[in-house]
Every structure is written in structure tokens, then in C-alpha cells.
Amino acid sequence: MSGSIQWQKSSFSGGQGADCVEVAPEGDRVLIRESDRAAEVIVTDRAKLAAFVAGVKAGEFDHLLG
């Protein structure tokens, strides 16, 4: 991963502090990280991320929230 990656913080994270989810495009891939663990990066592709986001919006993971 290059040093020119432009990370974008989620607006739901508040934009500051160590509790921010960040994403960045890199070619055909999408990078995801937690700002307080910036060295740990999840790599996926756009189609898989889109499927995950659609599942979140549809409530498929609500049972994990308690």
C-alpha cells in the first residue's frame, strides 16, 4: 500500500478521536481500517463491500447488536 492513500472517515464516527472507521479506494480494491489500529487494514473489492453495505441497510446484522 502506498503512502498516497486518501482515507475517508465515516460521518457516523464523528470524524475525530480513535473510534473512526475509515475507507480508501486503491485500484480495484477497497481498504478499510479502524483509526486507532491504523496498521491493521482489511482489503476487499467493491462488489463485496457493496453486498455488505446492502446487508447492513437491510438489517441482516441487527441481531449482532444485542
PDB file of N, CA, C and O in Angstrom:
ATOM      1  N   MET A   1       0.836  -1.181   0.000  1.00  0.00           N
ATOM      2  CA  MET A   1       0.000   0.000   0.000  1.00  0.00           C
ATOM      3  C   MET A   1       0.878   1.240   0.000  1.00  0.00           C
ATOM      4  O   MET A   1       1.846   1.341   0.753  1.00  0.00           O
ATOM      5  N   SER A   2       0.531   2.137  -0.826  1.00  0.00           N
ATOM      6  CA  SER A   2       1.362   3.327  -0.974  1.00  0.00           C
ATOM      7  C   SER A   2       1.029   4.371   0.085  1.00  0.00           C
ATOM      8  O   SER A   2      -0.014   4.302   0.735  1.00  0.00           O
ATOM      9  N   GLY A   3       1.922   5.331   0.249  1.00  0.00           N
ATOM     10  CA  GLY A   3       1.720   6.409   1.200  1.00  0.00           C
ATOM     11  C   GLY A   3       0.742   7.460   0.716  1.00  0.00           C
ATOM     12  O   GLY A   3       0.378   8.357   1.477  1.00  0.00           O
ATOM     13  N   SER A   4       0.307   7.370  -0.532  1.00  0.00           N
ATOM     14  CA  SER A   4      -0.597   8.373  -1.084  1.00  0.00           C
ATOM     15  C   SER A   4      -2.076   7.997  -0.929  1.00  0.00           C
ATOM     16  O   SER A   4      -2.936   8.598  -1.572  1.00  0.00           O
ATOM     17  N   ILE A   5      -2.368   7.033  -0.103  1.00  0.00           N
ATOM     18  CA  ILE A   5      -3.756   6.622   0.118  1.00  0.00           C
ATOM     19  C   ILE A   5      -4.510   7.742   0.822  1.00  0.00           C
ATOM     20  O   ILE A   5      -4.037   8.284   1.821  1.00  0.00           O
ATOM     21  N   GLN A   6      -5.675   8.083   0.305  1.00  0.00           N
ATOM     22  CA  GLN A   6      -6.514   9.126   0.889  1.00  0.00           C
ATOM     23  C   GLN A   6      -7.649   8.470   1.665  1.00  0.00           C
ATOM     24  O   GLN A   6      -8.644   8.051   1.074  1.00  0.00           O
ATOM     25  N   TRP A   7      -7.508   8.379   2.970  1.00  0.00           N
ATOM     26  CA  TRP A   7      -8.507   7.754   3.820  1.00  0.00           C
ATOM     27  C   TRP A   7      -9.685   8.699   4.026  1.00  0.00           C
ATOM     28  O   TRP A   7      -9.510   9.909   4.166  1.00  0.00           O
ATOM     29  N   GLN A   8     -10.883   8.131   4.042  1.00  0.00           N
ATOM     30  CA  GLN A   8     -12.103   8.897   4.306  1.00  0.00           C
ATOM     31  C   GLN A   8     -12.751   8.331   5.564  1.00  0.00           C
ATOM     32  O   GLN A   8     -12.995   7.129   5.662  1.00  0.00           O
ATOM     33  N   LYS A   9     -13.024   9.206   6.519  1.00  0.00           N
ATOM     34  CA  LYS A   9     -13.661   8.782   7.759  1.00  0.00           C
ATOM     35  C   LYS A   9     -15.174   8.767   7.605  1.00  0.00           C
ATOM     36  O   LYS A   9     -15.742   9.613   6.915  1.00  0.00           O
ATOM     37  N   SER A  10     -15.812   7.823   8.238  1.00  0.00           N
ATOM     38  CA  SER A  10     -17.263   7.755   8.241  1.00  0.00           C
ATOM     39  C   SER A  10     -17.846   8.955   8.973  1.00  0.00           C
ATOM     40  O   SER A  10     -17.342   9.345  10.027  1.00  0.00           O
ATOM     41  N   SER A  11     -18.892   9.538   8.430  1.00  0.00           N
ATOM     42  CA  SER A  11     -19.556  10.659   9.101  1.00  0.00           C
ATOM     43  C   SER A  11     -20.222  10.208  10.392  1.00  0.00           C
ATOM     44  O   SER A  11     -20.469  11.028  11.275  1.00  0.00           O
ATOM     45  N   PHE A  12     -20.516   8.917  10.516  1.00  0.00           N
ATOM     46  CA  PHE A  12     -21.124   8.384  11.736  1.00  0.00           C
ATOM     47  C   PHE A  12     -20.100   8.225  12.854  1.00  0.00           C
ATOM     48  O   PHE A  12     -20.479   8.043  14.011  1.00  0.00           O
ATOM     49  N   SER A  13     -18.820   8.291  12.533  1.00  0.00           N
ATOM     50  CA  SER A  13     -17.767   8.135  13.532  1.00  0.00           C
ATOM     51  C   SER A  13     -17.474   9.428  14.275  1.00  0.00           C
ATOM     52  O   SER A  13     -16.724   9.411  15.251  1.00  0.00           O
ATOM     53  N   GLY A  14     -18.029  10.524  13.853  1.00  0.00           N
ATOM     54  CA  GLY A  14     -17.767  11.792  14.496  1.00  0.00           C
ATOM     55  C   GLY A  14     -16.581  12.518  13.898  1.00  0.00           C
ATOM     56  O   GLY A  14     -16.404  13.712  14.140  1.00  0.00           O
ATOM     57  N   GLY A  15     -15.758  11.818  13.117  1.00  0.00           N
ATOM     58  CA  GLY A  15     -14.658  12.456  12.417  1.00  0.00           C
ATOM     59  C   GLY A  15     -13.422  12.740  13.233  1.00  0.00           C
ATOM     60  O   GLY A  15     -12.417  13.186  12.678  1.00  0.00           O
ATOM     61  N   GLN A  16     -13.455  12.496  14.551  1.00  0.00           N
ATOM     62  CA  GLN A  16     -12.291  12.761  15.384  1.00  0.00           C
ATOM     63  C   GLN A  16     -12.132  11.629  16.392  1.00  0.00           C
ATOM     64  O   GLN A  16     -13.040  10.820  16.585  1.00  0.00           O
ATOM     65  N   GLY A  17     -10.998  11.584  17.011  1.00  0.00           N
ATOM     66  CA  GLY A  17     -10.755  10.581  18.023  1.00  0.00           C
ATOM     67  C   GLY A  17     -10.322   9.258  17.434  1.00  0.00           C
ATOM     68  O   GLY A  17     -10.019   9.151  16.246  1.00  0.00           O
ATOM     69  N   ALA A  18     -10.299   8.260  18.285  1.00  0.00           N
ATOM     70  CA  ALA A  18      -9.780   6.954  17.885  1.00  0.00           C
ATOM     71  C   ALA A  18     -10.878   5.947  17.574  1.00  0.00           C
ATOM     72  O   ALA A  18     -10.609   4.747  17.521  1.00  0.00           O
ATOM     73  N   ASP A  19     -12.092   6.400  17.370  1.00  0.00           N
ATOM     74  CA  ASP A  19     -13.181   5.455  17.125  1.00  0.00           C
ATOM     75  C   ASP A  19     -13.790   5.666  15.739  1.00  0.00           C
ATOM     76  O   ASP A  19     -15.010   5.643  15.579  1.00  0.00           O
ATOM     77  N   CYS A  20     -12.943   5.869  14.753  1.00  0.00           N
ATOM     78  CA  CYS A  20     -13.424   6.180  13.410  1.00  0.00           C
ATOM     79  C   CYS A  20     -13.158   5.027  12.453  1.00  0.00           C
ATOM     80  O   CYS A  20     -12.063   4.464  12.430  1.00  0.00           O
ATOM     81  N   VAL A  21     -14.154   4.687  11.676  1.00  0.00           N
ATOM     82  CA  VAL A  21     -13.982   3.752  10.581  1.00  0.00           C
ATOM     83  C   VAL A  21     -13.542   4.565   9.376  1.00  0.00           C
ATOM     84  O   VAL A  21     -14.119   5.611   9.080  1.00  0.00           O
ATOM     85  N   GLU A  22     -12.516   4.082   8.679  1.00  0.00           N
ATOM     86  CA  GLU A  22     -12.001   4.784   7.515  1.00  0.00           C
ATOM     87  C   GLU A  22     -11.955   3.840   6.319  1.00  0.00           C
ATOM     88  O   GLU A  22     -11.681   2.650   6.473  1.00  0.00           O
ATOM     89  N   VAL A  23     -12.222   4.367   5.139  1.00  0.00           N
ATOM     90  CA  VAL A  23     -12.134   3.586   3.902  1.00  0.00           C
ATOM     91  C   VAL A  23     -11.307   4.362   2.884  1.00  0.00           C
ATOM     92  O   VAL A  23     -11.202   5.586   2.953  1.00  0.00           O
ATOM     93  N   ALA A  24     -10.725   3.633   1.946  1.00  0.00           N
ATOM     94  CA  ALA A  24      -9.952   4.263   0.881  1.00  0.00           C
ATOM     95  C   ALA A  24      -9.964   3.366  -0.347  1.00  0.00           C
ATOM     96  O   ALA A  24      -9.798   2.151  -0.233  1.00  0.00           O
ATOM     97  N   PRO A  25     -10.160   3.956  -1.515  1.00  0.00           N
ATOM     98  CA  PRO A  25     -10.033   3.169  -2.739  1.00  0.00           C
ATOM     99  C   PRO A  25      -8.562   2.989  -3.092  1.00  0.00           C
ATOM    100  O   PRO A  25      -7.750   3.890  -2.882  1.00  0.00           O
ATOM    101  N   GLU A  26      -8.228   1.834  -3.623  1.00  0.00           N
ATOM    102  CA  GLU A  26      -6.873   1.589  -4.131  1.00  0.00           C
ATOM    103  C   GLU A  26      -7.001   0.665  -5.334  1.00  0.00           C
ATOM    104  O   GLU A  26      -7.064  -0.555  -5.187  1.00  0.00           O
ATOM    105  N   GLY A  27      -7.037   1.252  -6.512  1.00  0.00           N
ATOM    106  CA  GLY A  27      -7.234   0.467  -7.723  1.00  0.00           C
ATOM    107  C   GLY A  27      -8.600  -0.211  -7.699  1.00  0.00           C
ATOM    108  O   GLY A  27      -9.621   0.451  -7.511  1.00  0.00           O
ATOM    109  N   ASP A  28      -8.618  -1.516  -7.888  1.00  0.00           N
ATOM    110  CA  ASP A  28      -9.862  -2.292  -7.856  1.00  0.00           C
ATOM    111  C   ASP A  28     -10.260  -2.697  -6.444  1.00  0.00           C
ATOM    112  O   ASP A  28     -11.295  -3.333  -6.247  1.00  0.00           O
ATOM    113  N   ARG A  29      -9.455  -2.336  -5.474  1.00  0.00           N
ATOM    114  CA  ARG A  29      -9.694  -2.754  -4.094  1.00  0.00           C
ATOM    115  C   ARG A  29     -10.228  -1.609  -3.256  1.00  0.00           C
ATOM    116  O   ARG A  29     -10.123  -0.438  -3.623  1.00  0.00           O
ATOM    117  N   VAL A  30     -10.804  -1.977  -2.121  1.00  0.00           N
ATOM    118  CA  VAL A  30     -11.232  -1.010  -1.121  1.00  0.00           C
ATOM    119  C   VAL A  30     -10.542  -1.397   0.184  1.00  0.00           C
ATOM    120  O   VAL A  30     -10.571  -2.558   0.593  1.00  0.00           O
ATOM    121  N   LEU A  31      -9.929  -0.421   0.826  1.00  0.00           N
ATOM    122  CA  LEU A  31      -9.235  -0.641   2.097  1.00  0.00           C
ATOM    123  C   LEU A  31     -10.116  -0.116   3.220  1.00  0.00           C
ATOM    124  O   LEU A  31     -10.758   0.926   3.086  1.00  0.00           O
ATOM    125  N   ILE A  32     -10.140  -0.844   4.323  1.00  0.00           N
ATOM    126  CA  ILE A  32     -10.959  -0.470   5.482  1.00  0.00           C
ATOM    127  C   ILE A  32     -10.090  -0.619   6.725  1.00  0.00           C
ATOM    128  O   ILE A  32      -9.347  -1.590   6.866  1.00  0.00           O
ATOM    129  N   ARG A  33     -10.195   0.355   7.621  1.00  0.00           N
ATOM    130  CA  ARG A  33      -9.441   0.257   8.874  1.00  0.00           C
ATOM    131  C   ARG A  33     -10.171   0.993   9.989  1.00  0.00           C
ATOM    132  O   ARG A  33     -11.045   1.825   9.746  1.00  0.00           O
ATOM    133  N   GLU A  34      -9.793   0.668  11.198  1.00  0.00           N
ATOM    134  CA  GLU A  34     -10.229   1.371  12.411  1.00  0.00           C
ATOM    135  C   GLU A  34      -9.122   2.368  12.726  1.00  0.00           C
ATOM    136  O   GLU A  34      -7.955   1.982  12.785  1.00  0.00           O
ATOM    137  N   SER A  35      -9.451   3.626  12.927  1.00  0.00           N
ATOM    138  CA  SER A  35      -8.419   4.650  13.055  1.00  0.00           C
ATOM    139  C   SER A  35      -7.456   4.416  14.215  1.00  0.00           C
ATOM    140  O   SER A  35      -6.294   4.811  14.130  1.00  0.00           O
ATOM    141  N   ASP A  36      -7.906   3.789  15.286  1.00  0.00           N
ATOM    142  CA  ASP A  36      -6.997   3.558  16.406  1.00  0.00           C
ATOM    143  C   ASP A  36      -6.131   2.317  16.210  1.00  0.00           C
ATOM    144  O   ASP A  36      -5.294   2.004  17.056  1.00  0.00           O
ATOM    145  N   ARG A  37      -6.331   1.605  15.087  1.00  0.00           N
ATOM    146  CA  ARG A  37      -5.492   0.461  14.730  1.00  0.00           C
ATOM    147  C   ARG A  37      -5.125   0.596  13.252  1.00  0.00           C
ATOM    148  O   ARG A  37      -5.369  -0.310  12.455  1.00  0.00           O
ATOM    149  N   ALA A  38      -4.547   1.721  12.906  1.00  0.00           N
ATOM    150  CA  ALA A  38      -4.312   2.096  11.508  1.00  0.00           C
ATOM    151  C   ALA A  38      -3.436   1.110  10.740  1.00  0.00           C
ATOM    152  O   ALA A  38      -3.530   1.038   9.515  1.00  0.00           O
ATOM    153  N   ALA A  39      -2.597   0.358  11.423  1.00  0.00           N
ATOM    154  CA  ALA A  39      -1.727  -0.598  10.738  1.00  0.00           C
ATOM    155  C   ALA A  39      -2.479  -1.859  10.302  1.00  0.00           C
ATOM    156  O   ALA A  39      -1.982  -2.615   9.467  1.00  0.00           O
ATOM    157  N   GLU A  40      -3.663  -2.089  10.856  1.00  0.00           N
ATOM    158  CA  GLU A  40      -4.457  -3.262  10.522  1.00  0.00           C
ATOM    159  C   GLU A  40      -5.494  -2.868   9.477  1.00  0.00           C
ATOM    160  O   GLU A  40      -6.457  -2.165   9.783  1.00  0.00           O
ATOM    161  N   VAL A  41      -5.295  -3.320   8.256  1.00  0.00           N
ATOM    162  CA  VAL A  41      -6.138  -2.923   7.141  1.00  0.00           C
ATOM    163  C   VAL A  41      -6.826  -4.148   6.558  1.00  0.00           C
ATOM    164  O   VAL A  41      -6.182  -5.161   6.285  1.00  0.00           O
ATOM    165  N   ILE A  42      -8.126  -4.051   6.371  1.00  0.00           N
ATOM    166  CA  ILE A  42      -8.901  -5.081   5.693  1.00  0.00           C
ATOM    167  C   ILE A  42      -8.968  -4.690   4.225  1.00  0.00           C
ATOM    168  O   ILE A  42      -9.218  -3.530   3.897  1.00  0.00           O
ATOM    169  N   VAL A  43      -8.744  -5.659   3.342  1.00  0.00           N
ATOM    170  CA  VAL A  43      -8.776  -5.395   1.916  1.00  0.00           C
ATOM    171  C   VAL A  43      -9.912  -6.211   1.301  1.00  0.00           C
ATOM    172  O   VAL A  43     -10.024  -7.412   1.545  1.00  0.00           O
ATOM    173  N   THR A  44     -10.745  -5.558   0.510  1.00  0.00           N
ATOM    174  CA  THR A  44     -11.839  -6.237  -0.173  1.00  0.00           C
ATOM    175  C   THR A  44     -12.011  -5.602  -1.552  1.00  0.00           C
ATOM    176  O   THR A  44     -11.264  -4.698  -1.927  1.00  0.00           O
ATOM    177  N   ASP A  45     -12.992  -6.080  -2.295  1.00  0.00           N
ATOM    178  CA  ASP A  45     -13.264  -5.437  -3.584  1.00  0.00           C
ATOM    179  C   ASP A  45     -14.594  -4.701  -3.496  1.00  0.00           C
ATOM    180  O   ASP A  45     -15.356  -4.879  -2.546  1.00  0.00           O
ATOM    181  N   ARG A  46     -14.859  -3.879  -4.490  1.00  0.00           N
ATOM    182  CA  ARG A  46     -16.040  -3.017  -4.470  1.00  0.00           C
ATOM    183  C   ARG A  46     -17.344  -3.810  -4.421  1.00  0.00           C
ATOM    184  O   ARG A  46     -18.275  -3.419  -3.717  1.00  0.00           O
ATOM    185  N   ALA A  47     -17.424  -4.914  -5.155  1.00  0.00           N
ATOM    186  CA  ALA A  47     -18.654  -5.713  -5.184  1.00  0.00           C
ATOM    187  C   ALA A  47     -18.943  -6.329  -3.815  1.00  0.00           C
ATOM    188  O   ALA A  47     -20.092  -6.347  -3.375  1.00  0.00           O
ATOM    189  N   LYS A  48     -17.924  -6.825  -3.151  1.00  0.00           N
ATOM    190  CA  LYS A  48     -18.117  -7.430  -1.825  1.00  0.00           C
ATOM    191  C   LYS A  48     -18.501  -6.369  -0.801  1.00  0.00           C
ATOM    192  O   LYS A  48     -19.360  -6.606   0.049  1.00  0.00           O
ATOM    193  N   LEU A  49     -17.874  -5.211  -0.877  1.00  0.00           N
ATOM    194  CA  LEU A  49     -18.228  -4.133   0.042  1.00  0.00           C
ATOM    195  C   LEU A  49     -19.665  -3.678  -0.204  1.00  0.00           C
ATOM    196  O   LEU A  49     -20.409  -3.430   0.745  1.00  0.00           O
ATOM    197  N   ALA A  50     -20.054  -3.570  -1.463  1.00  0.00           N
ATOM    198  CA  ALA A  50     -21.426  -3.166  -1.794  1.00  0.00           C
ATOM    199  C   ALA A  50     -22.434  -4.180  -1.257  1.00  0.00           C
ATOM    200  O   ALA A  50     -23.488  -3.789  -0.755  1.00  0.00           O
ATOM    201  N   ALA A  51     -22.130  -5.471  -1.354  1.00  0.00           N
ATOM    202  CA  ALA A  51     -23.022  -6.507  -0.822  1.00  0.00           C
ATOM    203  C   ALA A  51     -23.120  -6.410   0.696  1.00  0.00           C
ATOM    204  O   ALA A  51     -24.203  -6.572   1.258  1.00  0.00           O
ATOM    205  N   PHE A  52     -22.006  -6.148   1.359  1.00  0.00           N
ATOM    206  CA  PHE A  52     -22.011  -5.999   2.810  1.00  0.00           C
ATOM    207  C   PHE A  52     -22.850  -4.795   3.232  1.00  0.00           C
ATOM    208  O   PHE A  52     -23.677  -4.900   4.138  1.00  0.00           O
ATOM    209  N   VAL A  53     -22.642  -3.654   2.580  1.00  0.00           N
ATOM    210  CA  VAL A  53     -23.398  -2.442   2.909  1.00  0.00           C
ATOM    211  C   VAL A  53     -24.890  -2.667   2.674  1.00  0.00           C
ATOM    212  O   VAL A  53     -25.714  -2.225   3.473  1.00  0.00           O
ATOM    213  N   ALA A  54     -25.242  -3.348   1.591  1.00  0.00           N
ATOM    214  CA  ALA A  54     -26.655  -3.653   1.329  1.00  0.00           C
ATOM    215  C   ALA A  54     -27.235  -4.524   2.441  1.00  0.00           C
ATOM    216  O   ALA A  54     -28.380  -4.329   2.849  1.00  0.00           O
ATOM    217  N   GLY A  55     -26.455  -5.478   2.928  1.00  0.00           N
ATOM    218  CA  GLY A  55     -26.908  -6.319   4.034  1.00  0.00           C
ATOM    219  C   GLY A  55     -27.102  -5.537   5.319  1.00  0.00           C
ATOM    220  O   GLY A  55     -28.059  -5.770   6.057  1.00  0.00           O
ATOM    221  N   VAL A  56     -26.194  -4.607   5.586  1.00  0.00           N
ATOM    222  CA  VAL A  56     -26.328  -3.752   6.770  1.00  0.00           C
ATOM    223  C   VAL A  56     -27.599  -2.912   6.659  1.00  0.00           C
ATOM    224  O   VAL A  56     -28.368  -2.817   7.615  1.00  0.00           O
ATOM    225  N   LYS A  57     -27.817  -2.308   5.502  1.00  0.00           N
ATOM    226  CA  LYS A  57     -29.005  -1.480   5.302  1.00  0.00           C
ATOM    227  C   LYS A  57     -30.286  -2.292   5.405  1.00  0.00           C
ATOM    228  O   LYS A  57     -31.315  -1.769   5.832  1.00  0.00           O
ATOM    229  N   ALA A  58     -30.238  -3.563   5.020  1.00  0.00           N
ATOM    230  CA  ALA A  58     -31.413  -4.428   5.068  1.00  0.00           C
ATOM    231  C   ALA A  58     -31.654  -5.014   6.457  1.00  0.00           C
ATOM    232  O   ALA A  58     -32.651  -5.702   6.678  1.00  0.00           O
ATOM    233  N   GLY A  59     -30.744  -4.744   7.393  1.00  0.00           N
ATOM    234  CA  GLY A  59     -30.917  -5.229   8.761  1.00  0.00           C
ATOM    235  C   GLY A  59     -30.444  -6.647   8.995  1.00  0.00           C
ATOM    236  O   GLY A  59     -30.773  -7.237  10.024  1.00  0.00           O
ATOM    237  N   GLU A  60     -29.671  -7.221   8.061  1.00  0.00           N
ATOM    238  CA  GLU A  60     -29.223  -8.605   8.181  1.00  0.00           C
ATOM    239  C   GLU A  60     -28.318  -8.845   9.380  1.00  0.00           C
ATOM    240  O   GLU A  60     -28.169  -9.988   9.814  1.00  0.00           O
ATOM    241  N   PHE A  61     -27.724  -7.815   9.916  1.00  0.00           N
ATOM    242  CA  PHE A  61     -26.786  -7.977  11.032  1.00  0.00           C
ATOM    243  C   PHE A  61     -27.304  -7.396  12.338  1.00  0.00           C
ATOM    244  O   PHE A  61     -26.573  -7.347  13.327  1.00  0.00           O
ATOM    245  N   ASP A  62     -28.546  -6.959  12.353  1.00  0.00           N
ATOM    246  CA  ASP A  62     -29.107  -6.337  13.544  1.00  0.00           C
ATOM    247  C   ASP A  62     -29.066  -7.244  14.762  1.00  0.00           C
ATOM    248  O   ASP A  62     -28.947  -6.759  15.887  1.00  0.00           O
ATOM    249  N   HIS A  63     -29.163  -8.535  14.560  1.00  0.00           N
ATOM    250  CA  HIS A  63     -29.152  -9.469  15.698  1.00  0.00           C
ATOM    251  C   HIS A  63     -27.808  -9.461  16.434  1.00  0.00           C
ATOM    252  O   HIS A  63     -27.729  -9.928  17.570  1.00  0.00           O
ATOM    253  N   LEU A  64     -26.769  -8.945  15.815  1.00  0.00           N
ATOM    254  CA  LEU A  64     -25.456  -8.882  16.444  1.00  0.00           C
ATOM    255  C   LEU A  64     -25.333  -7.702  17.423  1.00  0.00           C
ATOM    256  O   LEU A  64     -24.373  -7.615  18.189  1.00  0.00           O
ATOM    257  N   LEU A  65     -26.303  -6.816  17.383  1.00  0.00           N
ATOM    258  CA  LEU A  65     -26.235  -5.614  18.211  1.00  0.00           C
ATOM    259  C   LEU A  65     -26.812  -5.811  19.603  1.00  0.00           C
ATOM    260  O   LEU A  65     -26.796  -4.888  20.417  1.00  0.00           O
ATOM    261  N   GLY A  66     -27.309  -6.975  19.876  1.00  0.00           N
ATOM    262  CA  GLY A  66     -27.783  -7.261  21.218  1.00  0.00           C
ATOM    263  C   GLY A  66     -29.230  -7.276  21.302  1.00  0.00           C
ATOM    264  O   GLY A  66     -29.784  -7.505  22.378  1.00  0.00           O
TER     265      GLY A  66
END
